[in-house]
Amino acid sequence: VAGGGVGAIETVLALRALAGHTVAIDLVAPGDEFIYRPLVVTEPFGYAPALRLPLARLADTHDVRVHRAALEAVLPAEKSIRLSGATTLSYDYLVVAVGGRGKPWLPGALTFTGAPDGVDAYRALLDELEAGDVSRLLFAVPPGAAWALPTYELALLTAAWEPEHGVIGAELAFATPEQRPLEVFGLAAARAVSDLFGDRGIALHCGAAVASFSGERVELTDGIHIEADRVVTLPQVGANPVDGLPQDDRGFIPIDDYAAVLGLEDVWAVGDATSFPIKQGGLATQQADAAAAAVAERLGAAAQAEPFAPVMRGLLLTGVTSAYLRADLGNGSGAAKGEAAFNSLWWPPSKIAGRYLAPYLAGQSDLAGVPELHDRAPAGIDERARVAHEEQRRLALELADADANWGDHRSALRWLQTVEWLDGALGPELADRRARWEAELRQSR
Ligand SMILES: Cc1cc2nc3c(=O)[nH]c(=O)nc-3n(C[C@H](O)[C@H](O)[C@H](O)COP(=O)(O)OP(=O)(O)OC[C@H]3O[C@@H](n4cnc5c(N)ncnc54)[C@H](O)[C@@H]3O)c2cc1C
């Protein structure tokens, strides 16, 4: 397995679940940890830091040999790969999950890559808002956006942050080439997001991307101008080409419905590196499950290769109650059926709803008995669902505080984990509380 991100880890977990220990797994990745990028958008606002999983932990729990190197070339005729450092490794089956390359696309804009410097730059922008040096902010979804949701989250989290920091009168605007907000999730999500934007006073412009930014003014592709001191956007996802693999006209790896690489034997590719147009963690895991099932079947395990059926699950962090969005993409021709709710539509309610990844990561906090990922019936966006969510949250917090008062910090931390699941992320005040209780627990040992 080449890669150390979402698709690679899901492949490893799925392979072990489906094929047991009949297979030796090598993982090739340049870094030594997996960073849970979807939660990085909350870091500038002081939320709990995004989870970082050392790959050594996966090596221990799932019997994987980790090579700290980059895949440079695939040599299909020899069934081997060439790694940085000029070593080679042979394979029977190869799964490529090397991700994409984030490319800045708008000169003058703050491009939030999810890397630490992007988090620092966004913190500096919040300081400027607080000091009154910046008062007009535009959030721009990149053209041809492969995954628009984090841009919406930055806008909503900023709008929720402002009143808490005494920022009054700042103008927030949002531009997207989509015809409706979060279009891929269908009408229910579009309505939910429009309502949230209305409530927070964010001006929404759909159907046009940003064409240019002068430093004071933005021009949209439909000719509209918006005054803005700063523009915030995400990078476009570009290809991360590997020698010896086929590429489409944009450099991405073409795959079939089973995630098998077109024209090659025994090689699969999953995630942002592939030609699938939407670049999203949940989809990467679904492709990884298809690839792992195909490999397990060839290994003679009781697994059956099945095409991946893309289902989008998006947990939108709003700074207040998180929204859960779900859409079946069917044959990829658009959102066939979309749902939106303020109660979790799947369990565990994680940002990246991987069948094996979500329970695995949830289990890292020592919580026993986490079930496999499954979908739940939607309760719709109604007042009852909101109230039920608040009630569960309130109860979990009360139990956490009660346990902490008794000195049972281990149990208190578990209740806090429940709150994190319910909200999708832990806010600044609760993140502090967790750090305090963790310190108390360490001291008591
Ligand atoms: C700010 C932000 C927020 C996001 N929010 C969400 C969200 O809420 N929900 C969601 O589902 N998705 C979200 N995404 C998208 C999601 O993170 C990606 O779609 C997902 O990580 C893709 O998985 P992947 O395995 O293809 O690539 P990645 O997770 O990027 O992993 C690629 C891995 O390959 C490694 N690598 C690179 N080159 C090589 C090489 N030559 N050889 C070996 N290894 C290599 C990298 O080091 C990395 O470990 C977000 C992305 C960003 C940037």
The ligand as an SDF file (V2000), in Angstrom:
LIG
                    3D

 53 58  0  0  0  0  0  0  0  0999 V2000
   -8.7390   21.4930    4.9950 C   0  0  0  0  0  0  0  0  0  0  0  0
   -9.3600   20.2140    4.4930 C   0  0  0  0  0  0  0  0  0  0  0  0
  -10.5710   19.7690    5.0480 C   0  0  0  0  0  0  0  0  0  0  0  0
  -11.1590   18.5810    4.5910 C   0  0  0  0  0  0  0  0  0  0  0  0
  -12.3550   18.1800    5.1450 N   0  0  0  0  0  0  0  0  0  0  0  0
  -12.8870   16.9730    4.7890 C   0  0  0  0  0  0  0  0  0  0  0  0
  -14.0830   16.4830    5.4290 C   0  0  0  0  0  0  0  0  0  0  0  0
  -14.6800   17.1520    6.2720 O   0  0  0  0  0  0  0  0  0  0  0  0
  -14.5430   15.2560    5.0590 N   0  0  0  0  0  0  0  0  0  0  0  0
  -13.9210   14.5070    4.1020 C   0  0  0  0  0  0  0  0  0  0  0  0
  -14.3890   13.3930    3.8240 O   0  0  0  0  0  0  0  0  0  0  0  0
  -12.8200   14.9570    3.4660 N   0  0  0  0  0  0  0  0  0  0  0  0
  -12.2770   16.1650    3.7880 C   0  0  0  0  0  0  0  0  0  0  0  0
  -11.1580   16.6340    3.1690 N   0  0  0  0  0  0  0  0  0  0  0  0
  -10.6050   15.8630    2.0400 C   0  0  0  0  0  0  0  0  0  0  0  0
   -9.8360   14.6730    2.5330 C   0  0  0  0  0  0  0  0  0  0  0  0
   -8.8480   15.0750    3.4810 O   0  0  0  0  0  0  0  0  0  0  0  0
   -9.1770   13.9900    1.3250 C   0  0  0  0  0  0  0  0  0  0  0  0
  -10.1140   13.7580    0.3160 O   0  0  0  0  0  0  0  0  0  0  0  0
   -8.5990   12.6550    1.7530 C   0  0  0  0  0  0  0  0  0  0  0  0
   -7.5880   12.8460    2.7340 O   0  0  0  0  0  0  0  0  0  0  0  0
   -8.0410   11.8950    0.5470 C   0  0  0  0  0  0  0  0  0  0  0  0
   -7.4370   10.7040    0.9890 O   0  0  0  0  0  0  0  0  0  0  0  0
   -6.1620   10.1400    0.2240 P   0  0  0  0  0  0  0  0  0  0  0  0
   -5.7560    8.9070    0.9630 O   0  0  0  0  0  0  0  0  0  0  0  0
   -6.4450   10.0420   -1.2140 O   0  0  0  0  0  0  0  0  0  0  0  0
   -5.0650   11.2540    0.3580 O   0  0  0  0  0  0  0  0  0  0  0  0
   -4.3910   11.8320    1.6690 P   0  0  0  0  0  0  0  0  0  0  0  0
   -5.2290   11.6090    2.8690 O   0  0  0  0  0  0  0  0  0  0  0  0
   -3.9840   13.2150    1.3160 O   0  0  0  0  0  0  0  0  0  0  0  0
   -3.1030   10.9410    1.8480 O   0  0  0  0  0  0  0  0  0  0  0  0
   -2.0820   10.8820    0.8990 C   0  0  0  0  0  0  0  0  0  0  0  0
   -0.9130   10.2230    1.5750 C   0  0  0  0  0  0  0  0  0  0  0  0
    0.0540    9.8300    0.6070 O   0  0  0  0  0  0  0  0  0  0  0  0
    1.3240   10.2700    1.0230 C   0  0  0  0  0  0  0  0  0  0  0  0
    2.1340   10.4230   -0.1930 N   0  0  0  0  0  0  0  0  0  0  0  0
    2.2390   11.4790   -1.0330 C   0  0  0  0  0  0  0  0  0  0  0  0
    3.0610   11.1850   -2.0550 N   0  0  0  0  0  0  0  0  0  0  0  0
    3.4770    9.9210   -1.8420 C   0  0  0  0  0  0  0  0  0  0  0  0
    4.3480    9.0520   -2.5500 C   0  0  0  0  0  0  0  0  0  0  0  0
    4.9450    9.4280   -3.6880 N   0  0  0  0  0  0  0  0  0  0  0  0
    4.5440    7.8100   -2.0490 N   0  0  0  0  0  0  0  0  0  0  0  0
    3.9530    7.3970   -0.9070 C   0  0  0  0  0  0  0  0  0  0  0  0
    3.1150    8.1780   -0.2000 N   0  0  0  0  0  0  0  0  0  0  0  0
    2.8960    9.4270   -0.6710 C   0  0  0  0  0  0  0  0  0  0  0  0
    1.0780   11.5290    1.8110 C   0  0  0  0  0  0  0  0  0  0  0  0
    2.1590   11.8020    2.6710 O   0  0  0  0  0  0  0  0  0  0  0  0
   -0.1790   11.1230    2.5570 C   0  0  0  0  0  0  0  0  0  0  0  0
    0.1460   10.3670    3.7170 O   0  0  0  0  0  0  0  0  0  0  0  0
  -10.5430   17.8320    3.5780 C   0  0  0  0  0  0  0  0  0  0  0  0
   -9.3280   18.2740    3.0120 C   0  0  0  0  0  0  0  0  0  0  0  0
   -8.7430   19.4480    3.4660 C   0  0  0  0  0  0  0  0  0  0  0  0
   -7.4390   19.9150    2.8480 C   0  0  0  0  0  0  0  0  0  0  0  0
  1  2  1  0
  2  3  1  0
  2 52  2  0
  3  4  2  0
  4  5  1  0
  4 50  1  0
  5  6  2  0
  6  7  1  0
  6 13  1  0
  7  8  2  0
  7  9  1  0
  9 10  1  0
 10 11  2  0
 10 12  1  0
 12 13  2  0
 13 14  1  0
 14 15  1  0
 14 50  1  0
 15 16  1  0
 16 17  1  0
 16 18  1  0
 18 19  1  0
 18 20  1  0
 20 21  1  0
 20 22  1  0
 22 23  1  0
 23 24  1  0
 24 25  2  0
 24 26  1  0
 24 27  1  0
 27 28  1  0
 28 29  2  0
 28 30  1  0
 28 31  1  0
 31 32  1  0
 32 33  1  0
 33 34  1  0
 33 48  1  0
 34 35  1  0
 35 36  1  0
 35 46  1  0
 36 37  1  0
 36 45  1  0
 37 38  2  0
 38 39  1  0
 39 40  1  0
 39 45  2  0
 40 41  1  0
 40 42  2  0
 42 43  1  0
 43 44  2  0
 44 45  1  0
 46 47  1  0
 46 48  1  0
 48 49  1  0
 50 51  2  0
 51 52  1  0
 52 53  1  0
M  END
$$$$
